[in-house]
Amino acid sequence: MPEVIPIKIKRLSEEFNDIPLPSYSTPGSAGLDVRAAVADELIIPAGEINLVPTNLSVEIPEGYEIQVRPRSGLAAKHGISIPNAPGTIDSDYRGEIKIILINLGKEDFKILRGDRIAQLVVSKVYKAEFTISEELVESRRGSGGFGHTGKG
C-alpha cells in the first residue's frame, strides 16, 4: 500500500463549494483529478493557452511537491495539454492552484464548471548538491544526445 501524505487544502471562495475536491478515480490511480472552478463555462480557442482556476490552495509538507499533469483523455480526444508538463506546485506556495491548459486541437474547447481538467501527483523531492569536477566518469553513451541512437 502506498504511503499516505497528509496535505491541507483550502477553498478560496464559498461560491465553488459544490465542486468536489481533488480525488482519485480508482484505487490504483496515481493522480488526483482536479476540477475547474469557473462560474459557467470557459472557452479555450484552438491554439491558445488559458489559466483555469481551481479555487484551491494547499499546504504541501516540506520535502514534497505536487506535479500537475495532463489528463490523457482530454489530450487524446481534444488536444488539451499542459504546456509546462509536468507543472510543479512547490511546498512553500500558498496561492491559488491554476492549471495552465493549451488547446493543441483544431476546434475551440469548452470547459464547464466542475469539469476534470488535470491530474495532481504528489511526489517526493530530492535536493541536489553540485560540486565542480575537472573530470567525469566516462559512460557508454558519452556526449551523444538528441536522437544519436537512431529513429526508434
TORPA-4810 file (N, C-alpha, C, O; in nm, 3 decimals):
<nodes>
NODE_1_0.084_-0.119_0.000_0.000_0.000_0.000_0.088_0.124_0.000_0.182_0.133_0.078_M
NODE_2_0.058_0.221_-0.088_0.139_0.344_-0.093_0.129_0.425_0.036_0.028_0.422_0.107_P
NODE_3_0.237_0.497_0.064_0.240_0.586_0.180_0.140_0.700_0.159_0.130_0.752_0.048_E
NODE_4_0.069_0.738_0.262_-0.027_0.848_0.255_0.038_0.973_0.313_0.089_0.972_0.425_V
NODE_5_0.037_1.081_0.234_0.096_1.208_0.275_-0.018_1.306_0.306_-0.095_1.340_0.216_I
NODE_6_-0.030_1.351_0.431_-0.138_1.446_0.463_-0.109_1.584_0.403_0.001_1.638_0.421_P
NODE_7_-0.206_1.640_0.333_-0.192_1.772_0.272_-0.316_1.854_0.307_-0.429_1.813_0.281_I
NODE_8_-0.292_1.970_0.366_-0.403_2.061_0.396_-0.447_2.128_0.267_-0.364_2.165_0.184_K
NODE_9_-0.580_2.144_0.251_-0.635_2.208_0.133_-0.738_2.311_0.176_-0.811_2.289_0.273_I
NODE_10_-0.743_2.422_0.106_-0.833_2.531_0.142_-0.912_2.576_0.020_-0.855_2.598_-0.087_K
NODE_11_-1.043_2.588_0.037_-1.126_2.650_-0.067_-1.114_2.802_-0.049_-1.122_2.852_0.063_R
NODE_12_-1.096_2.872_-0.158_-1.074_3.015_-0.150_-1.202_3.097_-0.154_-1.204_3.211_-0.108_L
NODE_13_-1.309_3.039_-0.208_-1.437_3.109_-0.215_-1.550_3.008_-0.196_-1.547_2.899_-0.252_S
NODE_14_-1.650_3.047_-0.117_-1.766_2.959_-0.094_-1.850_2.941_-0.220_-1.929_2.848_-0.229_E
NODE_15_-1.832_3.029_-0.318_-1.908_3.023_-0.442_-1.890_2.888_-0.514_-1.978_2.845_-0.589_E
NODE_16_-1.776_2.823_-0.490_-1.745_2.699_-0.561_-1.744_2.577_-0.468_-1.682_2.476_-0.501_F
NODE_17_-1.811_2.585_-0.353_-1.814_2.473_-0.258_-1.878_2.348_-0.315_-1.856_2.238_-0.262_N
NODE_18_-1.958_2.361_-0.421_-2.023_2.245_-0.482_-1.927_2.162_-0.567_-1.958_2.048_-0.603_D
NODE_19_-1.812_2.218_-0.601_-1.716_2.147_-0.685_-1.635_2.052_-0.596_-1.577_2.094_-0.496_I
NODE_20_-1.631_1.923_-0.632_-1.559_1.826_-0.549_-1.410_1.858_-0.537_-1.349_1.913_-0.629_P
NODE_21_-1.353_1.823_-0.423_-1.210_1.836_-0.402_-1.138_1.735_-0.492_-1.199_1.640_-0.539_L
NODE_22_-1.007_1.756_-0.516_-0.932_1.658_-0.596_-0.948_1.518_-0.536_-0.947_1.500_-0.414_P
NODE_23_-0.962_1.420_-0.624_-0.982_1.283_-0.577_-0.929_1.183_-0.679_-0.915_1.213_-0.797_S
NODE_24_-0.899_1.063_-0.629_-0.854_0.953_-0.714_-0.977_0.885_-0.775_-1.073_0.857_-0.704_Y
NODE_25_-0.973_0.859_-0.905_-1.087_0.797_-0.973_-1.099_0.649_-0.942_-1.209_0.595_-0.934_S
NODE_26_-0.984_0.583_-0.923_-0.983_0.440_-0.892_-0.878_0.415_-0.784_-0.792_0.500_-0.762_T
NODE_27_-0.884_0.300_-0.715_-0.785_0.273_-0.611_-0.640_0.270_-0.663_-0.547_0.298_-0.587_P
NODE_28_-0.620_0.238_-0.789_-0.486_0.233_-0.845_-0.439_0.360_-0.913_-0.329_0.363_-0.969_G
NODE_29_-0.519_0.465_-0.909_-0.482_0.591_-0.975_-0.364_0.657_-0.906_-0.359_0.663_-0.783_S
NODE_30_-0.269_0.707_-0.985_-0.155_0.781_-0.931_-0.189_0.928_-0.914_-0.136_0.995_-0.825_A
NODE_31_-0.278_0.979_-0.999_-0.312_1.120_-0.997_-0.452_1.146_-0.945_-0.544_1.068_-0.968_G
NODE_32_-0.465_1.258_-0.876_-0.596_1.305_-0.829_-0.654_1.395_-0.937_-0.586_1.485_-0.985_L
NODE_33_-0.778_1.373_-0.975_-0.844_1.461_-1.071_-0.877_1.594_-1.003_-0.935_1.597_-0.895_D
NODE_34_-0.838_1.704_-1.069_-0.869_1.837_-1.018_-0.967_1.901_-1.117_-0.960_1.878_-1.237_V
NODE_35_-1.058_1.983_-1.063_-1.170_2.035_-1.142_-1.165_2.186_-1.159_-1.105_2.258_-1.079_R
NODE_36_-1.229_2.231_-1.265_-1.235_2.373_-1.298_-1.334_2.446_-1.209_-1.447_2.401_-1.190_A
NODE_37_-1.290_2.558_-1.154_-1.378_2.643_-1.074_-1.411_2.766_-1.157_-1.358_2.875_-1.136_A
NODE_38_-1.500_2.745_-1.254_-1.546_2.854_-1.340_-1.695_2.873_-1.314_-1.767_2.778_-1.286_V
NODE_39_-1.740_2.997_-1.323_-1.880_3.028_-1.292_-1.977_2.956_-1.384_-2.077_2.901_-1.339_A
NODE_40_-1.947_2.954_-1.512_-2.038_2.893_-1.609_-1.958_2.806_-1.704_-1.960_2.684_-1.696_D
NODE_41_-1.887_2.872_-1.795_-1.802_2.800_-1.889_-1.683_2.886_-1.927_-1.685_3.008_-1.911_E
NODE_42_-1.580_2.819_-1.976_-1.459_2.887_-2.022_-1.422_2.824_-2.156_-1.413_2.702_-2.167_L
NODE_43_-1.401_2.906_-2.256_-1.363_2.857_-2.388_-1.213_2.880_-2.407_-1.163_2.990_-2.386_I
NODE_44_-1.142_2.774_-2.448_-1.002_2.787_-2.486_-0.998_2.773_-2.639_-1.016_2.663_-2.691_I
NODE_45_-0.975_2.883_-2.709_-0.970_2.876_-2.855_-0.857_2.784_-2.904_-0.755_2.770_-2.836_P
NODE_46_-0.875_2.725_-3.019_-0.772_2.640_-3.078_-0.641_2.718_-3.086_-0.638_2.833_-3.129_A
NODE_47_-0.533_2.653_-3.044_-0.401_2.714_-3.050_-0.369_2.809_-2.937_-0.262_2.869_-2.937_G
NODE_48_-0.458_2.826_-2.840_-0.434_2.923_-2.733_-0.414_2.856_-2.597_-0.443_2.738_-2.577_E
NODE_49_-0.362_2.937_-2.504_-0.334_2.894_-2.367_-0.424_2.972_-2.273_-0.451_3.090_-2.296_I
NODE_50_-0.470_2.907_-2.166_-0.553_2.975_-2.067_-0.520_2.922_-1.927_-0.487_2.804_-1.911_N
NODE_51_-0.528_3.010_-1.828_-0.515_2.969_-1.688_-0.655_2.935_-1.636_-0.745_3.018_-1.640_L
NODE_52_-0.671_2.814_-1.587_-0.801_2.770_-1.539_-0.798_2.764_-1.387_-0.718_2.691_-1.329_V
NODE_53_-0.884_2.840_-1.320_-0.884_2.843_-1.173_-0.940_2.714_-1.114_-1.023_2.646_-1.176_P
NODE_54_-0.894_2.681_-0.992_-0.947_2.565_-0.920_-1.013_2.603_-0.788_-1.081_2.521_-0.727_T
NODE_55_-0.994_2.728_-0.745_-1.047_2.776_-0.616_-0.982_2.705_-0.498_-1.039_2.701_-0.389_N
NODE_56_-0.864_2.650_-0.517_-0.797_2.573_-0.412_-0.655_2.624_-0.389_-0.587_2.667_-0.481_L
NODE_57_-0.614_2.618_-0.264_-0.473_2.634_-0.232_-0.438_2.523_-0.133_-0.525_2.470_-0.064_S
NODE_58_-0.310_2.488_-0.128_-0.268_2.373_-0.049_-0.147_2.406_0.037_-0.073_2.501_0.011_V
NODE_59_-0.128_2.324_0.140_-0.008_2.330_0.224_0.059_2.193_0.212_0.022_2.097_0.281_E
NODE_60_0.158_2.186_0.125_0.229_2.062_0.098_0.343_2.050_0.198_0.415_2.147_0.220_I
NODE_61_0.361_1.933_0.260_0.472_1.918_0.354_0.607_1.939_0.284_0.625_1.902_0.168_P
NODE_62_0.702_1.999_0.356_0.836_2.018_0.302_0.893_1.882_0.263_0.874_1.783_0.334_E
NODE_63_0.962_1.878_0.150_1.017_1.752_0.101_0.928_1.686_-0.003_0.960_1.578_-0.053_G
NODE_64_0.815_1.752_-0.035_0.723_1.700_-0.136_0.685_1.813_-0.232_0.704_1.931_-0.202_Y
NODE_65_0.631_1.775_-0.344_0.575_1.868_-0.442_0.448_1.803_-0.495_0.423_1.685_-0.473_E
NODE_66_0.367_1.882_-0.564_0.257_1.826_-0.641_0.287_1.856_-0.787_0.308_1.972_-0.825_I
NODE_67_0.288_1.751_-0.868_0.307_1.768_-1.011_0.170_1.778_-1.078_0.077_1.704_-1.045_Q
NODE_68_0.158_1.870_-1.172_0.034_1.890_-1.247_0.055_1.827_-1.384_0.147_1.865_-1.458_V
NODE_69_-0.030_1.731_-1.418_-0.014_1.656_-1.543_-0.143_1.660_-1.624_-0.252_1.676_-1.569_R
NODE_70_-0.129_1.647_-1.756_-0.248_1.645_-1.841_-0.332_1.520_-1.816_-0.281_1.419_-1.768_P
NODE_71_-0.459_1.529_-1.848_-0.547_1.411_-1.847_-0.538_1.347_-1.985_-0.554_1.415_-2.087_R
NODE_72_-0.511_1.219_-1.989_-0.488_1.151_-2.116_-0.609_1.157_-2.208_-0.592_1.170_-2.329_S
NODE_73_-0.729_1.147_-2.155_-0.849_1.151_-2.239_-0.866_1.286_-2.306_-0.904_1.292_-2.424_G
NODE_74_-0.840_1.394_-2.233_-0.850_1.528_-2.294_-0.744_1.547_-2.401_-0.769_1.609_-2.504_L
NODE_75_-0.625_1.492_-2.377_-0.518_1.505_-2.475_-0.550_1.425_-2.602_-0.535_1.476_-2.713_A
NODE_76_-0.593_1.301_-2.585_-0.618_1.214_-2.700_-0.740_1.257_-2.781_-0.737_1.251_-2.904_A
NODE_77_-0.845_1.299_-2.714_-0.970_1.331_-2.784_-0.979_1.475_-2.832_-1.044_1.503_-2.933_K
NODE_78_-0.914_1.569_-2.759_-0.933_1.710_-2.789_-0.803_1.791_-2.807_-0.809_1.909_-2.841_H
NODE_79_-0.687_1.728_-2.784_-0.561_1.802_-2.796_-0.536_1.898_-2.681_-0.461_1.994_-2.697_G
NODE_80_-0.598_1.872_-2.566_-0.580_1.959_-2.449_-0.463_1.907_-2.366_-0.461_1.790_-2.327_I
NODE_81_-0.366_1.994_-2.340_-0.247_1.953_-2.266_-0.203_2.064_-2.171_-0.269_2.167_-2.157_S
NODE_82_-0.090_2.040_-2.109_-0.030_2.136_-2.017_0.106_2.172_-2.075_0.193_2.086_-2.083_I
NODE_83_0.127_2.299_-2.115_0.250_2.334_-2.186_0.377_2.317_-2.104_0.484_2.299_-2.162_P
NODE_84_0.370_2.323_-1.973_0.489_2.306_-1.890_0.487_2.172_-1.817_0.543_2.159_-1.708_N
NODE_85_0.423_2.072_-1.877_0.404_1.943_-1.811_0.536_1.872_-1.784_0.623_1.870_-1.871_A
NODE_86_0.552_1.815_-1.665_0.461_1.838_-1.555_0.489_1.972_-1.487_0.604_2.010_-1.466_P
NODE_87_0.382_2.042_-1.455_0.395_2.163_-1.375_0.427_2.125_-1.231_0.401_2.013_-1.189_G
NODE_88_0.484_2.217_-1.157_0.520_2.190_-1.018_0.453_2.290_-0.925_0.456_2.410_-0.948_T
NODE_89_0.393_2.237_-0.819_0.345_2.320_-0.709_0.441_2.293_-0.593_0.445_2.182_-0.539_I
NODE_90_0.518_2.394_-0.556_0.619_2.380_-0.451_0.556_2.380_-0.313_0.445_2.430_-0.294_D
NODE_91_0.629_2.323_-0.217_0.577_2.311_-0.081_0.556_2.446_-0.013_0.477_2.455_0.082_S
NODE_92_0.624_2.550_-0.058_0.607_2.682_0.006_0.511_2.774_-0.068_0.499_2.891_-0.033_D
NODE_93_0.441_2.724_-0.171_0.344_2.805_-0.244_0.209_2.797_-0.175_0.162_2.687_-0.143_Y
NODE_94_0.145_2.912_-0.153_0.015_2.914_-0.086_-0.093_2.984_-0.168_-0.203_3.005_-0.118_R
NODE_95_-0.063_3.019_-0.291_-0.162_3.084_-0.376_-0.258_2.985_-0.438_-0.248_2.864_-0.415_G
NODE_96_-0.351_3.037_-0.517_-0.448_2.951_-0.584_-0.378_2.862_-0.687_-0.293_2.908_-0.763_E
NODE_97_-0.416_2.737_-0.688_-0.371_2.647_-0.794_-0.449_2.683_-0.920_-0.571_2.675_-0.923_I
NODE_98_-0.376_2.721_-1.022_-0.436_2.748_-1.152_-0.367_2.655_-1.252_-0.245_2.640_-1.250_K
NODE_99_-0.447_2.594_-1.337_-0.395_2.497_-1.431_-0.373_2.565_-1.566_-0.466_2.623_-1.622_I
NODE_100_-0.251_2.558_-1.617_-0.218_2.615_-1.747_-0.255_2.511_-1.852_-0.190_2.408_-1.864_I
NODE_101_-0.360_2.540_-1.929_-0.402_2.448_-2.034_-0.376_2.510_-2.170_-0.392_2.630_-2.190_L
NODE_102_-0.336_2.425_-2.265_-0.318_2.467_-2.404_-0.407_2.379_-2.491_-0.417_2.258_-2.471_I
NODE_103_-0.470_2.443_-2.587_-0.556_2.372_-2.681_-0.476_2.351_-2.810_-0.463_2.441_-2.892_N
NODE_104_-0.424_2.230_-2.826_-0.348_2.194_-2.946_-0.438_2.138_-3.054_-0.392_2.100_-3.162_L
NODE_105_-0.568_2.133_-3.025_-0.665_2.081_-3.121_-0.699_2.182_-3.228_-0.648_2.294_-3.230_G
NODE_106_-0.788_2.140_-3.317_-0.829_2.224_-3.430_-0.958_2.301_-3.402_-0.997_2.388_-3.480_K
NODE_107_-1.024_2.270_-3.290_-1.151_2.335_-3.256_-1.140_2.397_-3.117_-1.061_2.353_-3.034_E
NODE_108_-1.222_2.501_-3.093_-1.229_2.560_-2.960_-1.273_2.453_-2.861_-1.348_2.362_-2.897_D
NODE_109_-1.226_2.464_-2.736_-1.260_2.365_-2.633_-1.334_2.435_-2.519_-1.289_2.536_-2.467_F
NODE_110_-1.447_2.378_-2.482_-1.530_2.436_-2.376_-1.508_2.360_-2.245_-1.518_2.238_-2.240_K
NODE_111_-1.479_2.436_-2.139_-1.468_2.381_-2.005_-1.587_2.430_-1.925_-1.614_2.550_-1.921_I
NODE_112_-1.658_2.337_-1.864_-1.774_2.371_-1.781_-1.737_2.365_-1.634_-1.638_2.302_-1.596_L
NODE_113_-1.815_2.430_-1.552_-1.798_2.430_-1.407_-1.786_2.286_-1.357_-1.873_2.203_-1.383_R
NODE_114_-1.678_2.258_-1.284_-1.660_2.126_-1.224_-1.598_2.021_-1.315_-1.577_1.907_-1.271_G
NODE_115_-1.567_2.055_-1.440_-1.503_1.957_-1.530_-1.366_1.919_-1.477_-1.294_2.003_-1.422_D
NODE_116_-1.330_1.793_-1.492_-1.195_1.746_-1.458_-1.100_1.798_-1.565_-1.120_1.771_-1.684_R
NODE_117_-0.995_1.871_-1.524_-0.909_1.939_-1.621_-0.763_1.894_-1.617_-0.689_1.918_-1.712_I
NODE_118_-0.721_1.829_-1.509_-0.581_1.787_-1.496_-0.572_1.684_-1.385_-0.669_1.654_-1.316_A
NODE_119_-0.452_1.630_-1.368_-0.424_1.538_-1.258_-0.314_1.597_-1.170_-0.222_1.663_-1.218_Q
NODE_120_-0.326_1.573_-1.041_-0.226_1.616_-0.945_-0.158_1.492_-0.887_-0.225_1.402_-0.835_L
NODE_121_-0.025_1.487_-0.896_0.051_1.373_-0.845_0.145_1.421_-0.737_0.228_1.509_-0.761_V
NODE_122_0.133_1.364_-0.618_0.220_1.401_-0.506_0.352_1.324_-0.521_0.352_1.202_-0.537_V
NODE_123_0.465_1.398_-0.515_0.596_1.335_-0.537_0.696_1.381_-0.432_0.692_1.494_-0.385_S
NODE_124_0.786_1.291_-0.398_0.897_1.321_-0.308_0.997_1.408_-0.383_1.019_1.390_-0.502_K
NODE_125_1.058_1.502_-0.313_1.159_1.591_-0.372_1.295_1.558_-0.312_1.308_1.541_-0.191_V
NODE_126_1.394_1.551_-0.397_1.532_1.530_-0.353_1.610_1.656_-0.386_1.594_1.712_-0.495_Y
NODE_127_1.694_1.701_-0.295_1.776_1.820_-0.318_1.911_1.777_-0.374_1.971_1.680_-0.328_K
NODE_128_1.958_1.850_-0.475_2.088_1.823_-0.536_2.192_1.917_-0.477_2.163_2.031_-0.441_A
NODE_129_2.314_1.867_-0.469_2.427_1.950_-0.429_2.535_1.931_-0.535_2.594_1.823_-0.545_E
NODE_130_2.561_2.035_-0.614_2.659_2.025_-0.721_2.799_2.052_-0.669_2.819_2.139_-0.584_F
NODE_131_2.896_1.977_-0.720_3.036_2.001_-0.689_3.112_2.009_-0.822_3.087_1.929_-0.913_T
NODE_132_3.202_2.104_-0.832_3.283_2.121_-0.952_3.382_2.006_-0.961_3.444_1.967_-0.862_I
NODE_133_3.395_1.951_-1.083_3.490_1.843_-1.107_3.558_1.866_-1.240_3.495_1.910_-1.336_S
NODE_134_3.687_1.838_-1.246_3.762_1.853_-1.370_3.734_1.738_-1.466_3.753_1.752_-1.587_E
NODE_135_3.690_1.624_-1.414_3.664_1.507_-1.498_3.537_1.437_-1.452_3.501_1.439_-1.334_E
NODE_136_3.471_1.375_-1.549_3.353_1.294_-1.520_3.383_1.151_-1.564_3.458_1.130_-1.658_L
NODE_137_3.325_1.054_-1.497_3.342_0.914_-1.533_3.280_0.892_-1.671_3.166_0.932_-1.695_V
NODE_138_3.355_0.830_-1.761_3.304_0.801_-1.895_3.187_0.704_-1.888_3.182_0.617_-1.801_E
NODE_139_3.093_0.721_-1.981_2.980_0.628_-1.991_2.973_0.574_-2.133_3.037_0.627_-2.223_S
NODE_140_2.898_0.470_-2.151_2.882_0.410_-2.284_2.823_0.512_-2.383_2.864_0.518_-2.498_R
NODE_141_2.728_0.589_-2.336_2.662_0.688_-2.422_2.752_0.807_-2.453_2.751_0.858_-2.565_R
NODE_142_2.829_0.850_-2.356_2.917_0.964_-2.376_2.837_1.092_-2.392_2.744_1.116_-2.316_G
NODE_143_2.873_1.175_-2.490_2.805_1.303_-2.510_2.697_1.297_-2.616_2.642_1.401_-2.654_S
NODE_144_2.664_1.179_-2.665_2.560_1.165_-2.767_2.423_1.202_-2.713_2.388_1.165_-2.601_G
NODE_145_2.347_1.274_-2.792_2.213_1.313_-2.748_2.124_1.345_-2.866_2.169_1.341_-2.981_G
NODE_146_2.000_1.376_-2.839_1.902_1.419_-2.940_1.898_1.325_-3.060_1.923_1.366_-3.173_F
NODE_147_1.867_1.198_-3.033_1.845_1.102_-3.141_1.972_1.033_-3.190_1.972_0.977_-3.299_G
NODE_148_2.077_1.036_-3.113_2.204_0.977_-3.158_2.196_0.826_-3.178_2.281_0.770_-3.247_H
NODE_149_2.097_0.760_-3.119_2.087_0.614_-3.132_2.001_0.570_-3.248_1.983_0.449_-3.268_T
NODE_150_1.946_0.663_-3.327_1.865_0.626_-3.442_1.719_0.668_-3.424_1.685_0.738_-3.329_G
NODE_151_1.635_0.625_-3.518_1.495_0.664_-3.520_1.412_0.603_-3.410_1.327_0.673_-3.354_K
NODE_152_1.431_0.484_-3.376_1.337_0.420_-3.284_1.402_0.367_-3.167_1.335_0.310_-3.080_G
</nodes>
